């Protein structure tokens, strides 16, 4: 799509349904600055792949006898977010009469909470110092990704095969975060598919300092059992929710993996479903 840089209003939708799209109406546009962006409005057949696909894109700008520019954008787009609100801006074009200046400038959707978070997440008495794998992403919705990943792999012994994104609602007045009850991830245990996990939770954030901090309390459920509650009941958690204590500070809340004298045998812990 072609947008006016001043207000990001759409000038033209370039969509003919092919893998290669083109626009030839530059001479009819007013002088000024424009942005070229891309989104996906429908899914496509990626064969038997179950994971999201990341796309390489290329942008050719040809002005016969004057310009012949190709800009490469490796791994710039994903088919994970199919909606008109997830737009990636690729390049800017300045038009001054018949003179065009093309600048590569990739901008992905974001807001003040998006980014990687350091910290600890769902640490237990036998897996202390469980490092955060959390990221906040602006897709078609605002998403939190990676909650409970360390617990699932290192304590519970299951492999995550799909999912791991949860839609979150942010109250910027009260600085709270809500995770409504929703399907969250699919896993396998010793190669056997498990019932999908649901997640529900809430938390708070603080954006008053140099780096945003966040605390999330949440539960993961499958087979009718809340596993944070189960871990609490069996002495592996101090509370009946998983807790993620997070910061965007790259140097903050770094964790040295602690050791424990508690015997840890997953086969002795994990109940049979």
For each residue, the residues with C-beta under 8 A, 3 or more apart:
1: 10 12 13 14 15 36 37 38 39 87
2: 10 11 12 14 23 34 35 36 37
3: 8 9 10 11 34 35 36 37 89
4: 7 8 9 11 32 33 34 35
5: 8 32 33 34 35 92
6: 32 33
7: 4
8: 3 4 5 35
9: 3 4
10: 1 2 3 13
11: 2 3 4 29 34
12: 1 2 23 25
13: 1 10
14: 1 2 21 22 23
15: 1 21 41
16: 21 22
17:
18: 21
19:
20:
21: 14 15 16 18
22: 14 16
23: 2 12 14 26
24:
25: 12 28 29
26: 23 29 93 95 100
27: 98
28: 25
29: 11 25 26 32 34 95
30: 95
31: 95 96 97
32: 4 5 6 29 94 95
33: 4 5 6 92 93 94 95
34: 2 3 4 5 11 29 92 93 94 95
35: 2 3 4 5 8 89 91 92 93
36: 1 2 3 59 89 90 91 92 93
37: 1 2 3 87 88 89 90
38: 1 57 77 87 88 90
39: 1 83 84 86 87 88
40: 43 44 77 79 81 82 83 86
41: 15 82 83 84
42: 82
43: 40 79 82
44: 40 79
45:
46: 49 53 79
47:
48:
49: 46 53
50: 161 162
51: 162
52: 78 79 80
53: 46 49 78 79
54: 75 77 78
55: 75 76 77 78 79
56: 72 73 74 75 76
57: 38 73 76 77 90
58: 70 71 72 73
59: 36 70 71 73 90 91
60: 68 69 70 71
61: 67 68 69 70 71 93 100 102
62: 67 68 69
63: 66 67 68 98 100
64:
65:
66: 63
67: 61 62 63 100 102
68: 60 61 62 63
69: 60 61 62 102
70: 58 59 60 61
71: 58 59 60 61 90 91 102 104
72: 56 58
73: 56 57 58 59 76 77 90 104 106
74: 56
75: 54 55 56
76: 55 56 57 73 88 90 106
77: 38 40 54 55 57 73 88
78: 52 53 54 55 81
79: 40 43 44 46 52 53 55 82
80: 52 139
81: 40 78 86 139 140
82: 40 41 42 43 79 86 140
83: 39 40 41 86 139 140
84: 39 41 87
85: 109 140
86: 39 40 81 82 83 109 138 139 140
87: 1 37 38 39 84 109
88: 37 38 39 76 77 106 107 108 109
89: 3 35 36 37 92 105 106 107
90: 36 37 38 57 59 71 73 76 104 105 106
91: 35 36 59 71 102 103 104 105
92: 5 33 34 35 36 89 102 103 105
93: 26 33 34 35 36 61 100 101 102 103
94: 32 33 34 100 101 103
95: 26 29 30 31 32 33 34 99 100
96: 31 99 100 101
97: 31
98: 27 63
99: 95 96
100: 26 61 63 67 93 94 95 96
101: 93 94 96
102: 61 67 69 71 91 92 93
103: 91 92 93 94
104: 71 73 90 91
105: 89 90 91 92
106: 73 76 88 89 90
107: 88 89
108: 88
109: 85 86 87 88 114 138 139
110: 114 115 138
111: 114 138 142
112: 207 212
113: 136 142 170 205 212 214
114: 109 110 111 136 137 138 142
115: 110 135 136 248
116: 134 135 248
117: 132 134 135 136 214 244 246 247 248
118: 131 132 246 247 248 249 250 251 252 253 254
119: 131 132 134 244 245 246 247 252 253 255
120: 123 129 130 131 132 244 245 253 255
121: 130 131 132 133 134 146 147 148 149 150 151 242 243 244 245 246
122: 130 147 148 150 151 155 228 242 243 244
123: 120 127 128 129 130
124: 127 128 130 151 155 231 236 237
125: 128 235 236 237 260 262
126: 155 236 260 262 264 269
127: 123 124 130 150 151 154 155 264
128: 123 124 125 257 258 260
129: 120 123 255 256 257 258
130: 120 121 122 123 124 127 150 151 154 155 255
131: 118 119 120 121 150 255 257
132: 117 118 119 120 121 146 150 244 246 253
133: 121 146 149 150
134: 116 117 119 121 144 145 146 147 244 246
135: 115 116 117 144 145 146
136: 113 114 115 117 142 143 144 145 168
137: 114 142 143 144 145 165
138: 86 109 110 111 114 142 143
139: 80 81 83 86 109 142 143 165
140: 81 82 83 85 86
141: 167 168
142: 111 113 114 136 137 138 139 167 168 169 170
143: 136 137 138 139 165 166 167 168
144: 134 135 136 137 147 165 166 168 177 179 216
145: 134 135 136 137 164 165 166
146: 121 132 133 134 135 149 164
147: 121 122 134 144 166 199 201 216 218 242 244
148: 121 122 151 152 199 218 220 242
149: 121 133 146 152 153 160 164
150: 121 122 127 130 131 132 133 153 154 155
151: 121 122 124 127 130 148 154 155 156 220 242
152: 148 149 155 156 158 160 185 187 220
153: 149 150 156 157 158 159 160
154: 127 130 150 151 157
155: 122 124 126 127 130 150 151 152 236 266 269
156: 151 152 153 227 266 270
157: 153 154 189 266 270
158: 152 153 187 188 189 194
159: 153 187 188 189
160: 149 152 153 163 164 185 186 187
161: 50 186 187 188 193
162: 50 51 185 186
163: 160 183 184 185 186 196 197
164: 145 146 149 160 184 185
165: 137 139 143 144 145 184
166: 143 144 145 147 179 182 184 199
167: 141 142 143 179 180 182
168: 136 141 142 143 144 177 178 179
169: 142 177 178 180
170: 113 142 176 177 178 205
171: 174 175 176 177 178
172: 175
173:
174: 171
175: 171 172 204 205 206 207
176: 170 171 202 203 204 205
177: 144 168 169 170 171 202 203 204 205 214 216
178: 168 169 170 171 202
179: 144 166 167 168 182 199 200 201 202 203 216 218
180: 167 169 200
181: 198 199 200
182: 166 167 179 198 199 200
183: 163 196 197 198
184: 163 164 165 166 196 197 198 199 220
185: 152 160 162 163 164 196 197 199
186: 160 161 162 163 193 194 196 197
187: 152 158 159 160 161 193 194 197
188: 158 159 161 191 192 193 194
189: 157 158 159 192 194 270
190:
191: 188
192: 188 189
193: 161 186 187 188
194: 158 186 187 188 189 197 222 273
195: 222 223 273
196: 163 183 184 185 186 222
197: 163 183 184 185 186 187 194 220 221 222
198: 181 182 183 184 220 221 222
199: 147 148 166 179 181 182 184 185 218 219 220 221
200: 179 180 181 182 218 219 221
201: 147 179 216 217 218 219 241 242
202: 176 177 178 179 216 217 218
203: 176 177 179 214 215 216 217 218 244
204: 175 176 177 214 215
205: 113 170 175 176 177 212 213 214 215
206: 175 209 212 213 214
207: 112 175 212
208:
209: 206 212 213
210: 249
211: 247 248 249 252
212: 112 113 205 206 207 209 247 248
213: 205 206 209 246 247 248
214: 113 117 177 203 204 205 206 244 245 246 247
215: 203 204 205 243 244 245 246
216: 144 147 177 179 201 202 203 243 244 246
217: 201 202 203 239 241 242 243
218: 147 148 179 199 200 201 202 203 228 241 242 244
219: 199 200 201 226 227 228 229 241 242
220: 148 151 152 184 197 198 199 226 227 228 242
221: 197 198 199 200 224 225 226 227
222: 194 195 196 197 198 225 227
223: 195 273
224: 221
225: 221 222 229 230
226: 219 220 221 229 230 240
227: 156 219 220 221 222 230 231
228: 122 218 219 220 231 232 237 239 240 241 242
229: 219 225 226 232 233 240
230: 225 226 227 233 234 271
231: 124 227 228 234 236 237
232: 228 229 235 236 237 238 239 240
233: 229 230 240
234: 230 231 269
235: 125 232
236: 124 125 126 155 231 232 269
237: 124 125 228 231 232 240 242
238: 232
239: 217 228 232 243
240: 226 228 229 232 233 237
241: 201 217 218 219 228
242: 121 122 147 148 151 201 217 218 219 220 228 237
243: 121 122 215 216 217 239
244: 117 119 120 121 122 132 134 147 203 214 215 216 218
245: 119 120 121 214 215 253
246: 117 118 119 121 132 134 213 214 215 216 253
247: 117 118 119 211 212 213 214 252 253
248: 115 116 117 118 211 212 213 252
249: 118 210 211 252 253
250: 118
251: 118 254
252: 118 119 211 247 248 249
253: 118 119 120 132 245 246 247 249
254: 118 251
255: 119 120 129 130 131
256: 129
257: 128 129 131
258: 128 129
259:
260: 125 126 128 264
261:
262: 125 126
263: 268
264: 126 127 260 269
265: 268 269
266: 155 156 157 269 270
267: 270
268: 263 265
269: 126 155 234 236 264 265 266
270: 156 157 189 266 267
271: 230
272:
273: 194 195 223
